[in-house]
Amino acid sequence: MDHTKQMGTAPILKLVIKFSLPTIFAMVVNAIYNIVDRIFVGHFVNEDALGGLTVVFPIMIIILAFGTLFAIGGAVLISIKLGENKLDEATMYFGNTVSLIVIGSAVMSAVSIIFLPDLLLLSGATPSNLPYALSYMHIILPCVIIQLSSFAMAAIVRSEGKPYFAMISQVSSALTNIVLDYIFIGPLNMGVEGAAIATVIGQFVGFAILFRYFFIKKQGILRLNANSLKLSAARFGRICVTGASSFVINIGTGISASFTNAALAVYGGDAAITSAGAISSIFTLVLMPVLGLLQGIGPIMGYNHGMRQPSRVWRTLFTGIGLGSVFTAAMFILIQIFPETAASLFLKPSSPTMAMCAHGLKLNLTALPVLAFSVLSTAYFQSTGRGLISLSISLLRQLLVIAAVKTLPYYLALDGVWLSSPAGEILTVALSACLLIAAARTKRPASIADEA
């Protein structure tokens, strides 16, 4: 278990870089392939098709939320149990995580397919972009199990101390998607259906690599067995509580995006929804490195919490926040100076939507300098088993965004919609700072995982 034990002994900065860089690289590549989807659709199909991909975003995020609930919750608890040198317990969490991903994927696919038109209308779909959204989702939804299983296995590989292998699977998936996007949307002129097929094939490539690692070559520390697949009510509860903050972040993002799309349709019409598609893609490109840091420092903090080394947990957290804040501040400056350049990735320079998109981009991303602190501060509570606190922060963030979406447009019209997300983010940062200060004064935080 040399790969695992390094998390409790190696220098913190070296560990954070070693664990985060491959994850950041993989997530940036994944963000790029999502952006490439929208670039090709925006330039080679039409702006209504780009709007269609915008309104499917909340549904996709909500589906991913259930994947993160089980995958991140299970991976954090596996890290803690490995830190406690309890391999049998880690194996049980591995098996339960696999079972939950399979069951959750089946349920989410079925429910989404049955209610798809209604869900898209709630997400802000209009008569112009609804056909494109339906075409895309009819291909994506039956294959949700591939996406969520791949996500879960990558998180567990990182918990075993092998972030580079997780990176290989994710990068392979993303590169496959990018190449096929060009072929299907460009020369073959398959439109949004081509983008969806490329996405599914890319996800299957990443899944196949991880499946081979765990179940064919059996290269991992953890070994799946029939007993570990049997769901335990206690483990199910701990996985859900530990992964709850990640779940709320994602499902809250999906729900708040639905409210936002609906407000955009009222105050800016189809052009505003199309602009939001470009803006969310750019934000995703900035967010992915921060989430890469989150996934990189999570196993380190969880392992050291299990080893009763709180100073290493805190040093890991603030190293991650420092690195992330430098990056987000730099991106904030670039976007404020060159908004049209960023928007032109998705819209033709002559598009009448360009001015709206550039203006909305500058407003919507005003909270970037505090993004790293906001996202990574919850990692402390999640990685030390205090999922309820992490959950509360994440839930409050989304409630604040929704409240801002319902309030600010009355006073600022469309600008109020763009400013709703940063308003919620800044208020959440203040709460997170207070909770971290309180946690720092606690000698030994209680861990739900300690009870396992």
CORJOGI-V691082 format. One record per residue. N is the residue number from 1. SS is DSSP state (h for helix, s for strand, l for the rest). NEAR is the number of other ideal C-beta (glycine too) atoms within 8 Angstrom. D_CENTER is the distance of its C-alpha to the mean C-alpha in Angstrom with 1 decimal. Layout:
n={N;N}
ss={SS;SS}
near={NEAR;NEAR}
d_center={D_CENTER;D_CENTER}
This chain:
n={1;2;3;4;5;6;7;8;9;10;11;12;13;14;15;16;17;18;19;20;21;22;23;24;25;26;27;28;29;30;31;32;33;34;35;36;37;38;39;40;41;42;43;44;45;46;47;48;49;50;51;52;53;54;55;56;57;58;59;60;61;62;63;64;65;66;67;68;69;70;71;72;73;74;75;76;77;78;79;80;81;82;83;84;85;86;87;88;89;90;91;92;93;94;95;96;97;98;99;100;101;102;103;104;105;106;107;108;109;110;111;112;113;114;115;116;117;118;119;120;121;122;123;124;125;126;127;128;129;130;131;132;133;134;135;136;137;138;139;140;141;142;143;144;145;146;147;148;149;150;151;152;153;154;155;156;157;158;159;160;161;162;163;164;165;166;167;168;169;170;171;172;173;174;175;176;177;178;179;180;181;182;183;184;185;186;187;188;189;190;191;192;193;194;195;196;197;198;199;200;201;202;203;204;205;206;207;208;209;210;211;212;213;214;215;216;217;218;219;220;221;222;223;224;225;226;227;228;229;230;231;232;233;234;235;236;237;238;239;240;241;242;243;244;245;246;247;248;249;250;251;252;253;254;255;256;257;258;259;260;261;262;263;264;265;266;267;268;269;270;271;272;273;274;275;276;277;278;279;280;281;282;283;284;285;286;287;288;289;290;291;292;293;294;295;296;297;298;299;300;301;302;303;304;305;306;307;308;309;310;311;312;313;314;315;316;317;318;319;320;321;322;323;324;325;326;327;328;329;330;331;332;333;334;335;336;337;338;339;340;341;342;343;344;345;346;347;348;349;350;351;352;353;354;355;356;357;358;359;360;361;362;363;364;365;366;367;368;369;370;371;372;373;374;375;376;377;378;379;380;381;382;383;384;385;386;387;388;389;390;391;392;393;394;395;396;397;398;399;400;401;402;403;404;405;406;407;408;409;410;411;412;413;414;415;416;417;418;419;420;421;422;423;424;425;426;427;428;429;430;431;432;433;434;435;436;437;438;439;440;441;442;443;444;445;446;447;448;449;450;451;452}
ss={l;h;h;h;h;h;h;h;l;l;l;h;h;h;h;h;h;h;h;h;h;h;h;h;h;h;h;h;h;h;h;h;h;h;h;h;h;h;h;h;h;h;h;h;h;l;h;h;h;h;h;h;h;h;h;h;h;h;h;h;h;h;h;h;h;h;h;h;h;h;h;h;h;h;h;h;h;h;h;h;h;h;h;l;l;l;h;h;h;h;h;h;h;h;h;h;h;h;h;h;h;h;h;h;h;h;h;h;h;h;h;h;h;h;l;h;h;h;h;h;h;h;l;l;l;l;l;l;l;h;h;h;h;h;h;h;h;h;h;h;h;h;h;h;h;h;h;h;h;h;h;h;h;h;h;h;h;h;h;l;l;l;h;h;h;h;h;h;h;h;h;h;h;h;h;h;h;h;h;h;h;h;h;h;h;h;h;l;l;l;h;h;h;h;h;h;h;h;h;h;h;h;h;h;h;h;h;h;h;h;h;h;h;h;h;h;l;l;l;l;l;l;l;l;l;h;h;h;h;l;l;l;h;h;h;h;h;h;h;h;h;h;h;h;h;h;h;h;h;h;h;h;h;h;h;h;h;h;h;h;h;h;h;h;h;h;h;l;h;h;h;h;h;h;h;h;h;h;h;h;h;h;h;h;h;h;h;h;h;h;h;h;h;h;h;h;h;h;h;h;h;h;h;h;h;h;l;l;l;h;h;h;h;h;h;h;h;h;h;h;h;h;h;h;h;h;h;h;h;h;h;h;h;h;h;h;h;l;h;h;h;h;h;l;l;l;l;l;l;l;l;l;l;h;h;h;h;h;h;h;h;h;h;h;l;l;l;h;h;h;h;h;h;h;h;h;h;h;h;h;h;h;h;l;l;l;h;h;h;h;h;h;h;h;h;h;h;h;h;h;h;h;h;h;h;h;h;h;h;h;h;h;l;h;h;h;h;h;h;h;h;h;h;h;h;h;h;h;h;h;h;h;h;h;h;h;h;h;h;h;l;l;l;l;l;l;l;l;h;h;h;l}
near={7;5;8;11;9;10;14;10;5;8;5;11;7;8;13;16;8;9;14;16;10;11;16;13;11;16;14;12;12;12;12;11;15;10;14;12;14;14;10;14;15;14;8;8;12;5;11;11;14;16;16;17;17;15;16;14;13;14;14;10;13;12;12;12;15;14;15;14;15;16;16;14;19;18;16;18;17;16;16;15;15;17;14;9;5;8;10;6;10;14;13;12;14;14;14;16;17;12;11;13;15;10;8;13;14;9;8;11;12;8;8;14;10;6;8;13;8;7;10;15;8;8;15;13;10;10;4;7;16;14;7;15;14;11;13;15;14;10;12;13;11;7;11;13;11;11;11;16;15;14;12;16;14;14;14;17;15;17;13;13;12;9;14;7;9;16;12;9;18;14;11;11;15;15;11;12;16;12;8;13;15;11;11;13;16;9;5;8;8;9;12;13;11;15;17;14;12;16;12;12;11;16;14;10;11;15;14;8;11;15;11;9;14;13;7;7;5;7;5;10;8;12;6;11;8;5;7;11;11;8;9;8;6;7;12;11;8;14;17;12;12;15;18;15;14;14;14;13;14;13;13;14;11;15;12;14;13;12;11;15;15;11;13;16;13;7;11;12;7;12;10;15;18;16;16;13;16;17;13;11;13;15;10;11;11;13;11;13;12;15;10;16;17;12;13;17;18;16;17;15;15;16;15;15;16;13;9;5;9;10;6;11;14;10;9;15;14;8;12;17;12;8;12;16;12;8;11;15;10;8;10;12;8;8;14;7;6;7;12;8;6;11;15;10;10;14;14;7;6;4;8;5;11;14;7;12;15;12;10;14;16;11;11;12;14;9;12;12;8;12;14;15;13;13;13;15;15;13;15;13;14;16;15;12;15;13;15;8;10;14;12;8;16;15;10;10;14;16;10;12;16;12;9;14;14;8;9;13;15;5;6;8;6;13;9;15;15;11;14;15;13;12;13;17;14;10;9;13;12;8;10;13;10;8;12;10;8;8;12;7;5;7;2;5;9;7;11;12;13;7;6;10}
d_center={28.6;29.0;25.4;24.4;27.2;26.4;23.7;26.5;29.0;27.7;27.5;24.3;23.7;24.3;22.0;19.1;19.7;20.3;17.2;14.8;16.4;15.8;12.1;11.9;14.2;12.4;9.1;11.5;13.4;10.7;10.1;13.8;14.4;12.5;14.6;17.6;17.3;17.8;20.3;22.4;22.3;23.1;26.0;27.3;27.0;27.1;25.3;25.4;23.4;20.8;20.9;20.4;17.1;16.2;17.2;15.4;12.0;12.2;13.3;10.7;7.9;10.4;11.1;7.7;8.1;11.2;10.0;8.0;11.2;13.3;11.7;10.6;13.8;15.9;14.9;15.6;18.9;19.8;19.6;21.8;24.2;24.6;25.3;27.9;29.3;28.9;28.0;29.2;26.9;23.9;25.0;25.2;21.6;20.7;22.8;21.6;18.0;19.1;21.1;18.6;16.1;19.1;20.4;17.2;16.6;20.2;20.3;17.3;18.7;22.1;21.4;19.4;22.2;24.9;23.7;22.0;24.4;24.3;20.6;20.5;23.4;21.6;18.7;21.3;22.7;26.2;29.0;28.4;24.8;24.7;26.4;23.8;20.9;22.9;23.7;20.2;18.9;22.1;21.2;17.5;17.9;20.4;18.2;15.2;16.5;16.1;12.4;11.7;14.5;13.5;10.0;12.2;14.9;13.1;12.0;15.6;17.1;15.7;17.2;20.4;20.5;19.9;16.8;18.7;19.0;15.3;15.2;18.1;16.5;13.4;15.7;18.3;16.0;15.0;18.6;20.0;18.0;19.2;22.7;22.9;21.5;24.5;26.9;26.0;25.4;28.0;31.2;30.7;29.8;27.7;25.6;22.4;23.5;23.5;19.9;18.9;21.2;19.9;16.3;17.6;19.9;17.4;15.2;18.5;19.5;16.6;17.3;21.0;20.7;19.0;21.4;24.3;23.3;23.2;25.7;28.1;28.6;27.6;26.6;24.4;25.7;24.8;26.9;26.1;29.1;30.2;30.6;27.0;25.8;27.7;25.6;26.8;26.5;26.2;23.4;21.6;21.9;20.8;17.7;16.8;17.8;16.0;12.6;13.3;11.7;8.1;9.5;11.0;8.3;6.6;10.2;11.6;9.6;10.9;14.3;14.7;14.0;16.7;19.0;18.4;19.2;22.2;23.4;23.0;25.2;27.8;28.0;27.3;27.5;26.1;26.1;23.7;21.2;21.6;21.1;17.9;16.5;17.5;16.3;12.7;12.7;14.2;11.9;8.9;11.3;11.9;8.5;7.6;10.6;10.0;6.8;9.3;11.8;10.1;10.0;13.3;15.1;14.0;16.5;19.1;19.2;19.2;22.0;24.0;23.8;25.2;27.9;28.8;28.2;26.7;27.7;25.4;22.5;23.2;23.9;20.6;18.7;20.8;20.8;17.1;17.4;20.4;18.9;15.8;18.1;20.4;17.9;16.6;20.2;21.3;18.8;20.0;23.6;23.1;21.5;24.3;26.9;25.8;23.9;26.0;25.3;21.5;22.2;24.7;22.0;21.5;24.8;28.4;30.2;32.7;30.4;31.4;27.8;27.3;28.8;26.7;23.4;24.4;25.5;22.4;20.2;22.3;22.1;18.5;17.4;20.1;18.0;16.4;18.8;17.6;13.8;13.7;16.0;14.2;10.8;12.8;15.6;13.9;13.4;17.2;17.7;15.2;16.6;20.2;19.9;20.2;17.4;19.3;19.3;15.6;15.3;17.9;16.3;13.0;15.3;17.6;15.2;14.4;18.2;19.2;17.3;18.9;22.2;22.1;21.5;24.5;26.7;26.4;27.2;30.6;31.5;29.7;29.2;26.5;25.9;25.1;22.2;20.8;21.3;19.8;16.3;17.8;20.4;18.0;16.2;19.5;20.9;18.1;18.7;22.3;21.7;19.4;22.2;24.8;23.1;22.6;26.3;27.4;25.5;27.2;30.5;30.0;31.6;29.9;26.8;27.0;24.4;23.8;23.4;26.9;28.4;27.3}
